[in-house]
Amino acid sequence: QVQLVESGGGSVQAGGSLRLSCAASGYTESHRCIGWFRQTPGKEREGVATIYTGSGWVKYADSVKGRFTIGDGARNTVVLRMDRLESDDTAMYYCAGGAKRVDLFCPRTSAEYTDWGQGTQVTVSS
């Protein structure tokens, strides 16, 4: 049974940093697409960053390029490092898996993902 568990959310002042982790279990393949998404009430879920684990192939939303970094962590963990946080980054952040790669990259569309974590809240105060 696939399970995705997020950790590392919290509250921070604008300009600060947070590190989110996504621990994946139950997958049979060695590498997979993992995406970080975020959502605020009344808005669609936005694909923030994706990675094909073990490959270095990553993709970012324009709104976070240069501030967020997605990467492989310890075994079966994907980390999202968020620097220079802004109030607009406030959202519930979700980790997702189960998508298929398109060419070399993993999609940033939430409908492509079949597995989801429970989410972790990030609040940035100005």
Disulfide bonds with the S-S distance in Angstrom:
Cys22-Cys95 1.76
Cys33-Cys106 2.02
